[in-house]
Amino acid sequence: MRMPFGWAHLLFFYAALIVELLNIFIHERDGWTAVVPIGMTLSIIGTVLILVAAWLRPRLVEAVR
């Protein structure tokens, strides 16, 4: 049986890329006001998405073996 971890890993990874791309545009503005509150929130969301994608990757490797 094929596991759907590959698609989940891919979706979380691309979601993190989009969030971090938006975060880059936010951080390009003024220094402190760009970071607090929306910049920090996007950084935390992006970090959580990357961690979830990384957590799914070992399961993806196990499903392929």
QUISULCOR-V298111 format. One line per field, one symbol per residue. burial: 1 if it has 24 or more other ideal C-beta (glycine too) atoms within 12 Angstrom, else 0. A space follows every 50 residues. Layout:
burial = ???
This chain:
burial = 00001000100110010011001001000000000000100110010011 001001000000000
